[in-house]
Structure formats: C-alpha cells, structure tokens
C-alpha cells in the first residue's frame, strides 16, 4: 500500500537519533580517486551527527583499494566495528559513504544495531528543518528517490514465500511491483507540483527585473544567515549547525548611499551533496540561478576553506551557475588565523574580507557592488507624465532612448539605463510599466 511505503520512507529518513550514541565510519577508496586529505571528513560527519542530535562515542577510518561488495568495509573490519559498538553501547553506526541496501543489511546483521549512510543522515537533518510546503514537497521527493532502489530489501522477507503455481511470483515480488508503481506515481506528482512552483518562482523573480538581485551562497555554516542579518538589518535564525536555512529568504539590502538591492539567503552546500537532493531543491535554488550576482561566502577561519570553496563551485556547476558573476567573500576574519587568512587573500586576490558578526568590511563590500551595479544596464519601457520635465531630462541625460511616443498625457519611452541611474530615476517619480529585456550587460 502507498501508506505503508510512505510510512517506511518517512521512518527511514526522519531518524530519531536524538541523544543516541553513534560511531562514525569513513572509508577512503584511492582507486576511486577519492582524495580527502584537504577535508577532515569525520569532523564534518561529526558536525552532521551533532546537528541530527546524536552523541558521537567513537570514530573509525579505513583506507581500501575499493569497496567490499558485501560489507563495504570488509567482513573482518565489520567484526572489529561490532566489538567497538558493544564496548561503547552504541545505538547507531553512521557511514560517511553511500551504502547499498544489501551492504546495510549485512552490516546490521553483524553489528546488531542500525546502520545509517551519509545520504540518509543528510535527509534526516533536512527533515527537521523543512518548514514550508515547498521544502516539504522537495524533501518528500528526495525521500522517495532515495528509498526507491531499497524497496526490494523492504519486502525480501515475503519473497521467500513461494507461489501456488510454479513460476508464479511470490507475495514479496507482487508487493514490490505495487510499491514501485505507487512510488513512481507519487514521484511524478511531486515533480509536476514542484515544476509549477518553480515556474511560479521564475515569474516572481522576473517581476524584479528592474531590481539588482544578489544571492548568498556558500558552504553550510559559513555565516550566510549572519551576513543576511547584518546587511538587511533583520534578526533571522542563526545556529552553529549545518543546514539551519533550507528555504530561500529574500530581504532588501540598502547601502549607505541609499542604493537598494534584493538579497537572498539560500541553503548551504557541503561536499558530496546528494545529487537527488540537489535535483529536488531546484525550485528553492531558483533565486540563485536568476540572480544578477552571487556572493560566495567562505569561512576564512576554517582550515578547510579552500576545499569548501571547491565543493561549493561543484554544486554551482551542477545547477548551471558556475558562469555567473561571483564575488568571493572571506568571512569570519575576526576568528581567522592571520597567516592562513593572508594565504587565502593571495590565492583569491579579488575577494572581499569581512566579519559579518562584527560588521567589519561591510562598507568595502557595498562599494564593490555599487561599482558593478553602475556598470550594468537594463532595457525597459516606462511612462513619464508630460509635466515631469525633471524626470524626462534625467532619462535623456543618463539613459539611451530607443523609442519615444506621445500617448495622451504621458510619454511612453523605451530606453536602456544603468541600474544605479534607474534607482535615482525612480526617486524622481519613475514608474515601470513593463520590462522589455532583463539585465543586459556591457
């Protein structure tokens, strides 16, 4: 039944690991080209486990030429892990790798406790932070696509019951076929609904074409939400946990000069972010794809800052945003080691250096954006009342008039104008009738 399938899916991906003891396992396979010397994988997995509420009581690292088909870490290592789990009275073993259903089953038989892989843990964390209808739909889609290849394992106990006629499928095979069909139907429905949401989001973003839009992206816990609070003068949730922000939030960022831009805070990225999760959250990431500029926020105090930059760039490429204009912002300079910070500045000479928490470097960041905004132009159609000669003169002086018509008591003008000049023109009474073309660049 669909209810049974969804119950299993929710149970598997909203794990109750709160205050449960967990042992972390990281397996590095050199033959797969998996080089993690620059990122402390278990440190990140530990933070993921902490975010989910688990208590880490042990850590295990293993290097193998390739994964073991049955146990991923090999039967001998699995037996050693079993002894360690009993010694610590662990409730879970969490792998920083993606495991097959058969590997999870075999490991659980040897260990005698539940085994969680990386994707499952991330989905569980996302489940605790999905608060809007859109994020819940996206999460359900990711849940189902994660669970779909695991359905065979869920009904394997019934497959051992033979049918009445030779060659007939057993109850497990019949139930598997039903569940797969129900899962595919639900996935199709969710994708259709999320496509509608994405289309609606695209239309909403398009209506802001006369505004300059900036999206905050970066490794999770890099300080994006803190920077949003500082720039937009708001007080949204900030936590020292991964994925504290799932739903895109947009606010107005007003510079000291009076220039305003729309600023969006988005979900944080991590290395090896599950592909299906990225696909599911495309609607949420629409603000990133449609923005005029990305601020790539980097935790300059992290020893893994460069690797985190690489991980974020990988996700940006996956959502076709790697060719957008990006400013790297080295954040948390008040906590960064001076030597390490200088190394980062030399490797990324065009980066801005700030402390979102202390408010350091914000003025320089605003000046950098104002220069970019002034170099951008938009093409649009406006209505100018005939009596507003000041506005008409300003548009002729600062814009490029493409077409001009007299209609009743106003001029209908199609022109090309810089975004900063557009902002000033609006202060003189400009009203935008419609946008002809979005964001033309020199």
C-alpha positions as CSV (number, residue, x, y, z in Angstrom):
1,X,0.0,0.0,0.0
2,X,1.1,3.6,-0.6
3,X,0.6,4.4,3.1
4,X,2.9,1.6,4.0
5,X,5.5,2.7,1.5
6,X,5.4,6.3,2.7
7,X,5.4,5.2,6.4
8,X,8.6,3.3,5.7
9,X,10.1,6.2,3.8
10,X,9.4,8.7,6.5
11,X,10.6,6.4,9.2
12,X,13.9,5.7,7.3
13,X,14.6,9.4,6.5
14,X,13.5,11.1,9.7
15,X,15.6,9.1,12.1
16,X,15.3,9.6,15.8
17,X,19.0,9.8,16.7
18,X,18.4,12.5,19.4
19,X,20.7,11.7,22.3
20,X,21.6,8.3,20.8
21,X,25.2,7.1,20.8
22,X,26.8,6.8,17.4
23,X,30.1,5.6,16.0
24,X,31.3,7.3,12.8
25,X,33.0,5.5,9.9
26,X,34.8,6.9,7.0
27,X,36.2,4.7,4.2
28,X,38.5,6.2,1.6
29,X,38.9,4.4,-1.7
30,X,42.0,5.5,-3.5
31,X,41.1,3.6,-6.6
32,X,38.0,5.7,-7.0
33,X,40.1,8.9,-7.0
34,X,38.6,10.0,-3.7
35,X,41.2,12.3,-2.2
36,X,40.1,13.9,1.1
37,X,43.4,14.9,2.5
38,X,42.3,18.5,2.5
39,X,39.0,17.9,4.3
40,X,38.6,16.3,7.6
41,X,35.7,14.0,6.6
42,X,35.0,12.7,10.1
43,X,35.0,16.2,11.5
44,X,32.3,17.2,9.1
45,X,30.4,13.9,9.7
46,X,30.6,14.6,13.4
47,X,29.0,18.0,12.9
48,X,26.3,16.4,10.8
49,X,25.7,13.9,13.6
50,X,25.6,16.7,16.1
51,X,23.1,18.6,14.0
52,X,20.9,15.5,14.0
53,X,21.2,15.2,17.8
54,X,23.5,12.2,18.1
55,X,26.2,11.7,20.6
56,X,29.5,10.6,19.0
57,X,31.2,8.0,21.0
58,X,33.8,6.6,18.5
59,X,35.3,7.2,15.1
60,X,36.8,4.7,12.6
61,X,38.7,5.5,9.4
62,X,39.7,2.8,6.9
63,X,41.6,3.0,3.5
64,X,40.7,0.4,1.0
65,X,41.5,-0.1,-2.7
66,X,37.8,-0.5,-3.5
67,X,34.5,-1.0,-1.5
68,X,33.7,-4.5,-0.4
69,X,30.6,-5.7,-2.2
70,X,29.0,-7.3,0.9
71,X,30.1,-5.1,3.8
72,X,31.7,-2.1,2.2
73,X,34.5,-2.2,4.8
74,X,35.0,-5.9,4.6
75,X,33.8,-8.6,7.0
76,X,36.9,-8.6,9.2
77,X,36.7,-4.8,9.8
78,X,32.9,-5.1,10.3
79,X,33.5,-7.6,13.1
80,X,36.1,-5.3,14.7
81,X,33.5,-2.5,14.4
82,X,30.9,-4.8,16.2
83,X,33.3,-5.1,19.2
84,X,33.8,-1.4,19.3
85,X,30.0,-0.8,19.2
86,X,29.4,-3.2,22.1
87,X,32.2,-1.6,24.1
88,X,30.6,1.9,23.7
89,X,27.0,0.6,23.8
90,X,26.4,2.4,20.6
91,X,22.9,2.7,19.1
92,X,24.0,3.6,15.5
93,X,26.9,3.3,13.2
94,X,27.0,6.2,10.7
95,X,29.0,5.9,7.5
96,X,30.4,8.9,5.6
97,X,29.7,6.9,2.4
98,X,26.6,5.9,0.5
99,X,25.8,2.2,1.1
100,X,23.7,-0.2,-0.9
101,X,20.6,-1.8,0.7
102,X,22.5,-5.2,0.8
103,X,25.5,-3.7,2.5
104,X,23.3,-2.0,5.1
105,X,21.5,-5.3,5.7
106,X,24.7,-7.3,6.0
107,X,26.3,-4.8,8.3
108,X,23.3,-4.6,10.6
109,X,23.3,-8.4,10.9
110,X,27.0,-8.4,12.1
111,X,26.7,-5.2,14.2
112,X,23.3,-5.9,15.8
113,X,22.5,-2.1,15.6
114,X,21.2,0.3,13.0
115,X,23.4,1.5,10.2
116,X,23.0,4.9,8.5
117,X,24.7,6.1,5.4
118,X,25.6,9.7,4.6
119,X,22.6,10.5,2.4
120,X,20.2,9.1,4.9
121,X,21.7,11.3,7.6
122,X,21.5,14.4,5.5
123,X,17.9,13.7,4.6
124,X,17.1,13.2,8.2
125,X,18.6,16.6,9.0
126,X,16.7,18.3,6.2
127,X,13.5,16.7,7.5
128,X,13.9,18.6,10.8
129,X,14.3,21.9,9.0
130,X,11.7,21.6,6.3
131,X,9.0,24.1,7.4
132,X,7.3,25.4,4.2
133,X,5.1,23.4,1.9
134,X,7.7,23.8,-0.9
135,X,10.6,22.4,1.2
136,X,8.4,19.5,2.4
137,X,7.5,18.6,-1.1
138,X,11.1,18.7,-2.2
139,X,12.1,16.6,0.8
140,X,9.4,14.0,0.1
141,X,10.7,13.7,-3.5
142,X,14.2,13.2,-2.3
143,X,13.0,10.7,0.3
144,X,11.2,8.6,-2.3
145,X,14.0,8.7,-4.8
146,X,16.4,7.5,-2.0
147,X,14.0,4.8,-0.9
148,X,13.0,3.5,-4.4
149,X,16.1,1.3,-5.0
150,X,15.7,0.0,-1.4
151,X,12.2,-1.3,-1.8
152,X,13.4,-4.8,-2.8
153,X,15.1,-5.1,0.6
154,X,11.9,-4.0,2.4
155,X,9.9,-6.9,1.0
156,X,12.6,-9.5,0.8
157,X,11.1,-11.5,3.7
158,X,7.9,-12.1,1.7
159,X,9.9,-13.2,-1.4
160,X,10.8,-16.4,0.3
161,X,7.2,-17.4,0.4
162,X,6.5,-19.5,-2.7
163,X,3.5,-19.1,-5.0
164,X,0.9,-21.8,-5.7
165,X,2.0,-22.4,-9.3
166,X,5.5,-23.0,-10.5
167,X,6.8,-19.8,-12.0
168,X,4.3,-17.6,-10.1
169,X,5.7,-14.6,-8.3
170,X,5.7,-14.7,-4.5
171,X,3.9,-12.1,-2.3
172,X,7.1,-10.1,-1.9
173,X,7.6,-9.7,-5.7
174,X,3.9,-8.7,-6.1
175,X,4.2,-6.2,-3.3
176,X,7.4,-4.8,-4.7
177,X,5.8,-4.2,-8.1
178,X,2.8,-2.4,-6.4
179,X,5.1,-0.3,-4.3
180,X,7.3,0.7,-7.2
181,X,4.3,1.7,-9.2
182,X,2.9,3.8,-6.3
183,X,6.3,5.3,-5.7
184,X,6.8,6.2,-9.4
185,X,3.3,7.7,-9.5
186,X,4.0,9.8,-6.4
187,X,7.3,10.9,-7.7
188,X,5.7,12.0,-11.0
189,X,3.1,14.0,-9.0
190,X,5.7,15.7,-6.8
191,X,7.8,16.6,-9.8
192,X,4.8,18.1,-11.5
193,X,3.9,20.2,-8.5
194,X,7.5,21.3,-7.9
195,X,7.7,22.3,-11.6
196,X,4.6,24.5,-11.1
197,X,6.3,26.0,-8.0
198,X,9.5,26.6,-10.0
199,X,7.6,28.2,-12.9
200,X,5.8,30.5,-10.4
201,X,9.1,31.3,-8.7
202,X,10.6,32.2,-12.1
203,X,7.7,34.5,-12.8
204,X,8.1,36.2,-9.4
205,X,11.8,36.6,-9.9
206,X,11.2,38.1,-13.4
207,X,9.0,40.8,-12.0
208,X,12.0,42.1,-10.1
209,X,14.0,42.7,-13.3
210,X,14.3,46.4,-12.5
211,X,16.0,45.5,-9.2
212,X,19.5,44.2,-8.8
213,X,19.4,40.8,-7.2
214,X,22.2,39.2,-5.1
215,X,22.2,35.6,-3.7
216,X,24.3,34.4,-0.8
217,X,25.8,31.0,-1.5
218,X,28.5,29.1,0.3
219,X,29.4,26.1,2.4
220,X,27.0,25.4,5.1
221,X,27.8,27.2,8.4
222,X,29.9,29.8,6.6
223,X,27.9,32.6,8.1
224,X,25.4,33.4,5.3
225,X,22.5,34.0,7.7
226,X,24.6,36.1,10.0
227,X,25.6,38.2,7.0
228,X,22.0,38.5,5.9
229,X,21.0,39.8,9.3
230,X,23.8,42.4,9.2
231,X,23.1,43.6,5.7
232,X,19.3,43.6,5.8
233,X,19.1,44.7,9.5
234,X,16.9,41.7,10.4
235,X,17.0,39.0,13.1
236,X,16.5,35.7,11.5
237,X,17.6,32.4,13.0
238,X,21.4,31.7,13.1
239,X,22.7,28.4,14.5
240,X,26.1,26.8,14.7
241,X,24.7,23.8,12.9
242,X,24.6,22.5,9.3
243,X,21.5,23.3,7.1
244,X,19.9,25.7,9.6
245,X,18.5,27.5,6.5
246,X,16.5,25.4,3.9
247,X,14.0,27.9,2.4
248,X,15.3,30.8,0.4
249,X,14.7,34.1,2.2
250,X,14.8,37.5,0.4
251,X,15.2,40.9,2.0
252,X,16.2,44.4,1.0
253,X,19.8,45.4,1.4
254,X,20.1,49.2,1.5
255,X,23.6,50.7,1.1
256,X,24.8,53.7,3.0
257,X,24.4,55.7,-0.3
258,X,20.7,54.8,-0.5
259,X,21.1,52.2,-3.3
260,X,18.9,49.1,-2.7
261,X,19.3,45.6,-3.9
262,X,17.3,42.4,-3.2
263,X,19.4,39.9,-1.1
264,X,18.5,36.2,-0.9
265,X,19.9,33.7,1.6
266,X,19.9,30.1,0.4
267,X,20.6,26.6,1.6
268,X,24.2,25.9,2.4
269,X,26.2,23.4,0.4
270,X,28.5,20.6,1.6
271,X,30.9,18.3,-0.2
272,X,29.3,15.3,-1.9
273,X,25.8,16.8,-1.5
274,X,23.5,14.0,-2.8
275,X,22.7,14.6,-6.4
276,X,19.0,13.7,-5.9
277,X,18.8,16.3,-3.1
278,X,20.2,19.0,-5.4
279,X,17.6,18.0,-8.1
280,X,14.8,18.1,-5.6
281,X,15.7,21.5,-4.4
282,X,15.9,23.2,-7.8
283,X,12.8,25.3,-7.1
284,X,14.5,26.6,-3.9
285,X,17.7,27.3,-5.8
286,X,15.8,29.3,-8.4
287,X,16.9,32.6,-6.7
288,X,20.5,31.5,-7.2
289,X,20.0,30.8,-10.9
290,X,18.1,34.0,-11.6
291,X,20.2,36.4,-9.5
292,X,22.4,39.0,-11.1
293,X,25.4,38.3,-8.8
294,X,26.5,35.7,-6.3
295,X,28.3,36.4,-3.1
296,X,30.2,33.2,-2.3
297,X,30.6,33.3,1.5
298,X,33.7,31.5,2.8
299,X,34.5,30.7,6.4
300,X,38.1,32.1,6.5
301,X,38.6,30.6,9.9
302,X,38.2,27.1,8.7
303,X,41.3,25.1,7.9
304,X,39.4,23.5,5.0
305,X,38.3,26.8,3.4
306,X,39.9,26.1,0.0
307,X,38.3,22.6,-0.1
308,X,35.0,24.1,0.8
309,X,35.3,26.7,-2.0
310,X,35.8,23.8,-4.4
311,X,32.8,21.9,-3.0
312,X,30.5,24.9,-3.5
313,X,31.8,25.5,-7.0
314,X,31.0,21.9,-7.8
315,X,27.3,22.4,-6.7
316,X,27.1,25.7,-8.6
317,X,28.3,23.9,-11.7
318,X,25.6,21.2,-11.2
319,X,22.9,23.9,-11.2
320,X,24.4,25.8,-14.1
321,X,25.5,28.8,-12.1
322,X,29.3,28.4,-12.4
323,X,29.5,31.1,-15.2
324,X,27.6,33.8,-13.2
325,X,29.4,36.8,-11.8
326,X,30.7,35.8,-8.4
327,X,32.4,37.7,-5.6
328,X,34.2,35.5,-3.0
329,X,33.7,37.0,0.5
330,X,36.1,35.8,3.1
331,X,34.0,35.9,6.3
332,X,34.9,35.4,10.0
333,X,38.2,37.3,9.6
334,X,37.9,38.2,13.4
335,X,38.4,34.4,14.1
336,X,40.8,33.5,11.3
337,X,44.5,32.8,11.7
338,X,46.4,35.8,10.3
339,X,48.8,33.7,8.3
340,X,46.1,31.4,6.9
341,X,44.0,34.5,6.0
342,X,46.9,36.0,4.1
343,X,47.4,32.8,2.2
344,X,43.7,32.9,1.2
345,X,43.9,36.6,0.2
346,X,46.8,35.8,-2.1
347,X,45.1,32.9,-3.7
348,X,41.9,34.9,-4.1
349,X,43.1,38.5,-4.7
350,X,39.7,39.8,-5.8
351,X,38.0,38.5,-2.6
352,X,36.3,40.9,-0.1
353,X,37.3,40.3,3.5
354,X,34.6,40.8,6.2
355,X,33.3,39.8,9.6
356,X,29.5,39.5,9.3
357,X,29.3,39.2,13.1
358,X,31.5,42.2,13.9
359,X,30.4,44.3,10.9
360,X,33.9,44.6,9.6
361,X,34.5,45.3,5.9
362,X,30.8,45.9,5.1
363,X,31.5,49.3,3.6
364,X,34.1,48.0,1.2
365,X,31.7,45.2,0.1
366,X,29.0,47.8,-0.6
367,X,31.4,49.9,-2.6
368,X,32.4,46.9,-4.7
369,X,28.8,46.1,-5.5
370,X,27.9,49.7,-6.3
371,X,30.7,49.7,-9.0
372,X,29.2,46.6,-10.5
373,X,25.7,47.9,-10.4
374,X,26.6,51.1,-12.1
375,X,28.2,49.1,-15.0
376,X,25.0,47.2,-15.6
377,X,22.1,48.2,-17.7
378,X,18.5,47.2,-18.2
379,X,16.2,47.8,-21.2
380,X,12.7,48.7,-20.2
381,X,9.6,50.6,-21.1
382,X,8.4,53.5,-18.8
383,X,5.6,56.0,-18.6
384,X,6.7,59.6,-17.9
385,X,4.0,62.3,-17.2
386,X,4.4,65.3,-19.5
387,X,4.5,67.6,-16.5
388,X,7.5,65.8,-15.0
389,X,10.2,67.6,-17.1
390,X,12.8,66.9,-14.5
391,X,12.5,63.2,-14.9
392,X,12.3,63.4,-18.7
393,X,15.5,65.4,-18.8
394,X,17.2,62.9,-16.4
395,X,16.3,60.0,-18.6
396,X,17.7,61.7,-21.7
397,X,20.9,62.6,-19.9
398,X,21.6,59.3,-18.2
399,X,19.9,56.7,-20.5
400,X,19.9,55.7,-24.1
401,X,16.5,56.4,-25.7
402,X,15.5,53.6,-28.0
403,X,11.9,54.7,-28.8
404,X,9.6,57.5,-27.7
405,X,5.9,58.0,-28.2
406,X,3.3,60.6,-27.0
407,X,0.2,59.0,-25.5
408,X,-2.5,61.3,-24.0
409,X,-0.8,63.0,-21.0
410,X,2.4,61.0,-20.9
411,X,5.4,59.8,-22.9
412,X,5.9,56.1,-23.4
413,X,9.7,55.6,-23.6
414,X,11.7,52.5,-24.3
415,X,15.3,53.1,-23.1
416,X,18.5,51.5,-21.9
417,X,19.7,52.7,-18.5
418,X,22.2,51.8,-15.8
419,X,20.8,50.2,-12.6
420,X,22.1,52.9,-10.4
421,X,20.6,55.6,-12.7
422,X,17.4,53.6,-12.7
423,X,17.3,53.7,-8.9
424,X,17.7,57.5,-8.9
425,X,15.1,57.9,-11.7
426,X,12.6,56.1,-9.5
427,X,13.3,58.6,-6.8
428,X,12.2,61.3,-9.3
429,X,8.9,59.6,-9.9
430,X,9.7,56.9,-12.5
431,X,7.1,54.0,-12.7
432,X,8.0,50.9,-14.6
433,X,5.2,49.7,-16.9
434,X,6.9,46.5,-18.0
435,X,10.3,45.1,-18.6
436,X,11.3,44.5,-22.2
437,X,14.6,42.7,-21.5
438,X,16.2,41.5,-18.3
439,X,19.7,42.5,-17.2
440,X,21.8,43.5,-20.2
441,X,25.5,43.5,-19.5
442,X,28.2,45.7,-21.2
